[in-house]
Every structure is written in C-alpha cells, then in structure tokens.
Amino acid sequence: MSRLLPFISCMYSVSSRVIWRASPSLPPLLRPLPAGQTCVFAAGKKELIDLPVLNEDELEEQFVRGSGPGGQATNKTSNCVVLKHIPTGIVVKCHQTRSVDINRKRARDIMREKLDVAYKGELSEILVKKKESVLRKQEKRRKANENLERKKQFKEALAADSKPWNDTV
C-alpha cells in the first residue's frame, strides 16, 4: 500500500462507490475509469459479481415498524427499511437487525440482486450460482444414497454368508 501512495492523487468516496483518480504511471487496473462510468468495489467477497449500480434518484425509501419476535424493541422503533425501485416497481423490505444503517445497506444489496435478476433473467449470475449450488447438493445427496445402498448390500451379503444352513458342500 505504501508503494501506491505516491501515485494516488486523490480518492473520492460517494456512498458505496469509490472512484480513484491517479497519475498515468499506475497499472491499468488502478487507472481511473472514463467519465460517466463508476466501479463498485466489494471488499471481502470471494468472487466479484457484476451487479447493477443503484441510482439513488430512482429509489424511494421508507422506515416502518418491523414485525416478528423482539417485543417492545420491535414494536416501538421504526427500523425496518422499505426500498422501492421506481422504474421497475420492485419493493424490498429489510428488518434483519436493529440498526437502521445496517438495514439500509442490506436492503440496497438485496435490491441490487433483485434488479440483476430482473434485468438479466435466467442469465443472472445470482441465479446461475444458485442453480450450480442446487446441482452440487443433489449430486452430493445422490452419492451419499449410493454409498448407503452399497453398505446395505455388503451387510446383506455378509449376513447371507455367515448363516449356518447355507452349506454349499
């Protein structure tokens, strides 16, 4: 990181978007994007999924009271975030934590995933990964069932061999 500091002229942070402006001597991955393009960096993700960027002008946000367990803490605080994407009409409701800030961030993440599915349909990376996960789970279950069946047949074969009335002399 200390090697990059002389090259970076300034860094601007706008909500969840990070835009780098750097000198031309930087490698291509660290050079700024052309005007009008933004890049969203996901820290801590194993694989970076190309999700659409949310335009705050297209979002309508409300804070309502949540539901479910929690008693008075849930019934008296309006920390449930309802996010509506005006052009598509997609509505997301998030009440996963007691923190409004965390719920706002998670609601936007969910909205980005739903917009990706709405725009790309079956080609969405989220749906593709979900299908791959389901197929891996089915394959694992099939192999486990095959192993159980082989063990059962092996035990039956051992039991049939050990019976005394089964003389083949």
Secondary structure as UniProt FT lines:
FT   TURN            2..7
FT   STRAND          8..14
FT   TURN            15..16
FT   STRAND          17..22
FT   TURN            24..25
FT   HELIX           28..30
FT   TURN            35..36
FT   TURN            43..44
FT   HELIX           56..58
FT   STRAND          59..64
FT   HELIX           72..75
FT   STRAND          80..85
FT   TURN            86..89
FT   STRAND          90..94
FT   HELIX           100..120
FT   HELIX           121..123
FT   HELIX           125..162
FT   TURN            164..165
//
